[in-house]
Amino acid sequence: MSETVTVIVGHRLGKAEALRRIREGLARTRGQFGPMIAIEQESWEGDTLRFHMRALGQTAAASIEVLEEALRVEVSLPWLLAKAAKRLMPALRHGATLLLEKK
């Protein structure tokens, strides 16, 4: 049984700049979204990135929707990852925040 978890990461960049930074940040990090999470099979549909992520030997489907003042990160976690969600979500939030930083 899976569980869907949603994280909102606020920003003040505007949608266009946030999109640019997310796209460039993903290319820069080569699929690593924090020390515990790796992004695989990513594709863009408009302002939404859809991807599969791997953590703790498990795979989950996820998306990042870029909004004017926030990122909406939604992850459908398999049972084992749902049990570890409290540990994974701070890493996911931190990774999303790093993608928005100007480098």
mmCIF file of the C-alpha atoms, coordinates in Angstrom:
data_MODEL
# 
_entry.id   MODEL 
# 
loop_
_atom_site.group_PDB 
_atom_site.id 
_atom_site.type_symbol 
_atom_site.label_atom_id 
_atom_site.label_alt_id 
_atom_site.label_comp_id 
_atom_site.label_asym_id 
_atom_site.label_entity_id 
_atom_site.label_seq_id 
_atom_site.pdbx_PDB_ins_code 
_atom_site.Cartn_x 
_atom_site.Cartn_y 
_atom_site.Cartn_z 
_atom_site.occupancy 
_atom_site.B_iso_or_equiv 
_atom_site.pdbx_formal_charge 
_atom_site.auth_seq_id 
_atom_site.auth_comp_id 
_atom_site.auth_asym_id 
_atom_site.auth_atom_id 
_atom_site.pdbx_PDB_model_num 
ATOM 1   C CA . MET A 1 1   ? 0.000  0.000  0.000   1.00 0.00 ? 1   MET A CA 1 
ATOM 2   C CA . SER A 1 2   ? 1.364  3.452  -0.901  1.00 0.00 ? 2   SER A CA 1 
ATOM 3   C CA . GLU A 1 3   ? 0.994  6.814  0.771   1.00 0.00 ? 3   GLU A CA 1 
ATOM 4   C CA . THR A 1 4   ? 1.096  10.216 -0.919  1.00 0.00 ? 4   THR A CA 1 
ATOM 5   C CA . VAL A 1 5   ? 3.076  12.939 0.849   1.00 0.00 ? 5   VAL A CA 1 
ATOM 6   C CA . THR A 1 6   ? 3.031  16.613 -0.161  1.00 0.00 ? 6   THR A CA 1 
ATOM 7   C CA . VAL A 1 7   ? 5.649  19.230 0.745   1.00 0.00 ? 7   VAL A CA 1 
ATOM 8   C CA . ILE A 1 8   ? 5.330  22.936 -0.066  1.00 0.00 ? 8   ILE A CA 1 
ATOM 9   C CA . VAL A 1 9   ? 8.592  24.898 -0.425  1.00 0.00 ? 9   VAL A CA 1 
ATOM 10  C CA . GLY A 1 10  ? 8.040  28.654 -0.563  1.00 0.00 ? 10  GLY A CA 1 
ATOM 11  C CA . HIS A 1 11  ? 10.105 31.034 -2.684  1.00 0.00 ? 11  HIS A CA 1 
ATOM 12  C CA . ARG A 1 12  ? 10.062 34.682 -3.788  1.00 0.00 ? 12  ARG A CA 1 
ATOM 13  C CA . LEU A 1 13  ? 11.538 34.185 -7.230  1.00 0.00 ? 13  LEU A CA 1 
ATOM 14  C CA . GLY A 1 14  ? 8.458  34.205 -9.425  1.00 0.00 ? 14  GLY A CA 1 
ATOM 15  C CA . LYS A 1 15  ? 7.473  31.252 -11.561 1.00 0.00 ? 15  LYS A CA 1 
ATOM 16  C CA . ALA A 1 16  ? 9.817  31.870 -14.510 1.00 0.00 ? 16  ALA A CA 1 
ATOM 17  C CA . GLU A 1 17  ? 12.951 32.249 -12.358 1.00 0.00 ? 17  GLU A CA 1 
ATOM 18  C CA . ALA A 1 18  ? 12.015 29.275 -10.159 1.00 0.00 ? 18  ALA A CA 1 
ATOM 19  C CA . LEU A 1 19  ? 11.540 27.125 -13.292 1.00 0.00 ? 19  LEU A CA 1 
ATOM 20  C CA . ARG A 1 20  ? 14.919 28.202 -14.645 1.00 0.00 ? 20  ARG A CA 1 
ATOM 21  C CA . ARG A 1 21  ? 16.660 27.429 -11.368 1.00 0.00 ? 21  ARG A CA 1 
ATOM 22  C CA . ILE A 1 22  ? 14.973 24.042 -10.978 1.00 0.00 ? 22  ILE A CA 1 
ATOM 23  C CA . ARG A 1 23  ? 15.931 23.022 -14.521 1.00 0.00 ? 23  ARG A CA 1 
ATOM 24  C CA . GLU A 1 24  ? 19.540 24.208 -14.123 1.00 0.00 ? 24  GLU A CA 1 
ATOM 25  C CA . GLY A 1 25  ? 19.800 22.815 -10.599 1.00 0.00 ? 25  GLY A CA 1 
ATOM 26  C CA . LEU A 1 26  ? 18.727 19.345 -11.700 1.00 0.00 ? 26  LEU A CA 1 
ATOM 27  C CA . ALA A 1 27  ? 21.304 19.346 -14.479 1.00 0.00 ? 27  ALA A CA 1 
ATOM 28  C CA . ARG A 1 28  ? 23.966 20.491 -11.997 1.00 0.00 ? 28  ARG A CA 1 
ATOM 29  C CA . THR A 1 29  ? 23.167 17.864 -9.357  1.00 0.00 ? 29  THR A CA 1 
ATOM 30  C CA . ARG A 1 30  ? 23.080 14.960 -11.846 1.00 0.00 ? 30  ARG A CA 1 
ATOM 31  C CA . GLY A 1 31  ? 19.957 13.391 -10.343 1.00 0.00 ? 31  GLY A CA 1 
ATOM 32  C CA . GLN A 1 32  ? 21.018 13.681 -6.686  1.00 0.00 ? 32  GLN A CA 1 
ATOM 33  C CA . PHE A 1 33  ? 18.307 15.390 -4.638  1.00 0.00 ? 33  PHE A CA 1 
ATOM 34  C CA . GLY A 1 34  ? 19.985 15.130 -1.260  1.00 0.00 ? 34  GLY A CA 1 
ATOM 35  C CA . PRO A 1 35  ? 22.205 12.550 0.399   1.00 0.00 ? 35  PRO A CA 1 
ATOM 36  C CA . MET A 1 36  ? 19.420 9.948  0.632   1.00 0.00 ? 36  MET A CA 1 
ATOM 37  C CA . ILE A 1 37  ? 17.465 10.554 -2.596  1.00 0.00 ? 37  ILE A CA 1 
ATOM 38  C CA . ALA A 1 38  ? 18.340 10.046 -6.281  1.00 0.00 ? 38  ALA A CA 1 
ATOM 39  C CA . ILE A 1 39  ? 16.110 11.246 -9.130  1.00 0.00 ? 39  ILE A CA 1 
ATOM 40  C CA . GLU A 1 40  ? 15.616 8.976  -12.142 1.00 0.00 ? 40  GLU A CA 1 
ATOM 41  C CA . GLN A 1 41  ? 13.512 9.134  -15.329 1.00 0.00 ? 41  GLN A CA 1 
ATOM 42  C CA . GLU A 1 42  ? 12.678 12.831 -15.205 1.00 0.00 ? 42  GLU A CA 1 
ATOM 43  C CA . SER A 1 43  ? 10.374 14.580 -17.707 1.00 0.00 ? 43  SER A CA 1 
ATOM 44  C CA . TRP A 1 44  ? 8.730  18.003 -17.841 1.00 0.00 ? 44  TRP A CA 1 
ATOM 45  C CA . GLU A 1 45  ? 5.032  18.559 -18.578 1.00 0.00 ? 45  GLU A CA 1 
ATOM 46  C CA . GLY A 1 46  ? 4.577  22.338 -18.701 1.00 0.00 ? 46  GLY A CA 1 
ATOM 47  C CA . ASP A 1 47  ? 5.545  23.700 -15.268 1.00 0.00 ? 47  ASP A CA 1 
ATOM 48  C CA . THR A 1 48  ? 5.572  20.261 -13.629 1.00 0.00 ? 48  THR A CA 1 
ATOM 49  C CA . LEU A 1 49  ? 8.546  17.922 -13.354 1.00 0.00 ? 49  LEU A CA 1 
ATOM 50  C CA . ARG A 1 50  ? 7.514  14.265 -13.122 1.00 0.00 ? 50  ARG A CA 1 
ATOM 51  C CA . PHE A 1 51  ? 10.109 11.731 -12.057 1.00 0.00 ? 51  PHE A CA 1 
ATOM 52  C CA . HIS A 1 52  ? 10.863 8.534  -10.208 1.00 0.00 ? 52  HIS A CA 1 
ATOM 53  C CA . MET A 1 53  ? 13.077 8.742  -7.157  1.00 0.00 ? 53  MET A CA 1 
ATOM 54  C CA . ARG A 1 54  ? 15.094 6.086  -5.375  1.00 0.00 ? 54  ARG A CA 1 
ATOM 55  C CA . ALA A 1 55  ? 15.671 6.046  -1.620  1.00 0.00 ? 55  ALA A CA 1 
ATOM 56  C CA . LEU A 1 56  ? 16.540 3.251  0.787   1.00 0.00 ? 56  LEU A CA 1 
ATOM 57  C CA . GLY A 1 57  ? 16.478 0.738  -2.073  1.00 0.00 ? 57  GLY A CA 1 
ATOM 58  C CA . GLN A 1 58  ? 12.872 1.625  -2.971  1.00 0.00 ? 58  GLN A CA 1 
ATOM 59  C CA . THR A 1 59  ? 11.421 3.549  -5.920  1.00 0.00 ? 59  THR A CA 1 
ATOM 60  C CA . ALA A 1 60  ? 8.640  6.152  -5.738  1.00 0.00 ? 60  ALA A CA 1 
ATOM 61  C CA . ALA A 1 61  ? 6.808  8.319  -8.275  1.00 0.00 ? 61  ALA A CA 1 
ATOM 62  C CA . ALA A 1 62  ? 6.985  12.062 -7.635  1.00 0.00 ? 62  ALA A CA 1 
ATOM 63  C CA . SER A 1 63  ? 6.335  15.477 -9.118  1.00 0.00 ? 63  SER A CA 1 
ATOM 64  C CA . ILE A 1 64  ? 7.422  19.067 -8.526  1.00 0.00 ? 64  ILE A CA 1 
ATOM 65  C CA . GLU A 1 65  ? 4.923  21.692 -9.630  1.00 0.00 ? 65  GLU A CA 1 
ATOM 66  C CA . VAL A 1 66  ? 6.452  25.160 -9.962  1.00 0.00 ? 66  VAL A CA 1 
ATOM 67  C CA . LEU A 1 67  ? 4.034  27.848 -8.771  1.00 0.00 ? 67  LEU A CA 1 
ATOM 68  C CA . GLU A 1 68  ? 4.450  31.634 -8.593  1.00 0.00 ? 68  GLU A CA 1 
ATOM 69  C CA . GLU A 1 69  ? 5.478  31.602 -4.893  1.00 0.00 ? 69  GLU A CA 1 
ATOM 70  C CA . ALA A 1 70  ? 6.125  27.956 -4.067  1.00 0.00 ? 70  ALA A CA 1 
ATOM 71  C CA . LEU A 1 71  ? 7.091  24.504 -5.230  1.00 0.00 ? 71  LEU A CA 1 
ATOM 72  C CA . ARG A 1 72  ? 4.537  21.769 -4.606  1.00 0.00 ? 72  ARG A CA 1 
ATOM 73  C CA . VAL A 1 73  ? 6.389  18.465 -4.220  1.00 0.00 ? 73  VAL A CA 1 
ATOM 74  C CA . GLU A 1 74  ? 4.195  15.362 -4.219  1.00 0.00 ? 74  GLU A CA 1 
ATOM 75  C CA . VAL A 1 75  ? 5.576  11.871 -3.670  1.00 0.00 ? 75  VAL A CA 1 
ATOM 76  C CA . SER A 1 76  ? 3.701  8.575  -3.796  1.00 0.00 ? 76  SER A CA 1 
ATOM 77  C CA . LEU A 1 77  ? 5.696  6.404  -1.379  1.00 0.00 ? 77  LEU A CA 1 
ATOM 78  C CA . PRO A 1 78  ? 5.672  2.607  -1.236  1.00 0.00 ? 78  PRO A CA 1 
ATOM 79  C CA . TRP A 1 79  ? 5.054  1.062  2.176   1.00 0.00 ? 79  TRP A CA 1 
ATOM 80  C CA . LEU A 1 80  ? 8.698  0.955  3.330   1.00 0.00 ? 80  LEU A CA 1 
ATOM 81  C CA . LEU A 1 81  ? 9.420  4.555  2.328   1.00 0.00 ? 81  LEU A CA 1 
ATOM 82  C CA . ALA A 1 82  ? 6.133  5.710  3.870   1.00 0.00 ? 82  ALA A CA 1 
ATOM 83  C CA . LYS A 1 83  ? 7.413  4.341  7.185   1.00 0.00 ? 83  LYS A CA 1 
ATOM 84  C CA . ALA A 1 84  ? 10.617 6.377  6.743   1.00 0.00 ? 84  ALA A CA 1 
ATOM 85  C CA . ALA A 1 85  ? 8.845  9.510  5.428   1.00 0.00 ? 85  ALA A CA 1 
ATOM 86  C CA . LYS A 1 86  ? 9.660  11.596 8.498   1.00 0.00 ? 86  LYS A CA 1 
ATOM 87  C CA . ARG A 1 87  ? 13.365 11.103 7.756   1.00 0.00 ? 87  ARG A CA 1 
ATOM 88  C CA . LEU A 1 88  ? 13.046 11.518 3.969   1.00 0.00 ? 88  LEU A CA 1 
ATOM 89  C CA . MET A 1 89  ? 10.889 14.637 3.805   1.00 0.00 ? 89  MET A CA 1 
ATOM 90  C CA . PRO A 1 90  ? 13.444 17.016 5.395   1.00 0.00 ? 90  PRO A CA 1 
ATOM 91  C CA . ALA A 1 91  ? 16.009 15.779 2.845   1.00 0.00 ? 91  ALA A CA 1 
ATOM 92  C CA . LEU A 1 92  ? 13.519 16.313 0.030   1.00 0.00 ? 92  LEU A CA 1 
ATOM 93  C CA . ARG A 1 93  ? 12.637 19.812 1.285   1.00 0.00 ? 93  ARG A CA 1 
ATOM 94  C CA . HIS A 1 94  ? 16.343 20.670 1.633   1.00 0.00 ? 94  HIS A CA 1 
ATOM 95  C CA . GLY A 1 95  ? 17.097 19.372 -1.868  1.00 0.00 ? 95  GLY A CA 1 
ATOM 96  C CA . ALA A 1 96  ? 14.274 21.447 -3.374  1.00 0.00 ? 96  ALA A CA 1 
ATOM 97  C CA . THR A 1 97  ? 15.495 24.528 -1.531  1.00 0.00 ? 97  THR A CA 1 
ATOM 98  C CA . LEU A 1 98  ? 19.046 24.002 -2.827  1.00 0.00 ? 98  LEU A CA 1 
ATOM 99  C CA . LEU A 1 99  ? 17.740 23.819 -6.402  1.00 0.00 ? 99  LEU A CA 1 
ATOM 100 C CA . LEU A 1 100 ? 16.248 27.299 -5.968  1.00 0.00 ? 100 LEU A CA 1 
ATOM 101 C CA . GLU A 1 101 ? 19.480 28.871 -4.692  1.00 0.00 ? 101 GLU A CA 1 
ATOM 102 C CA . LYS A 1 102 ? 21.450 31.012 -7.097  1.00 0.00 ? 102 LYS A CA 1 
ATOM 103 C CA . LYS A 1 103 ? 24.760 29.432 -8.013  1.00 0.00 ? 103 LYS A CA 1 
# 
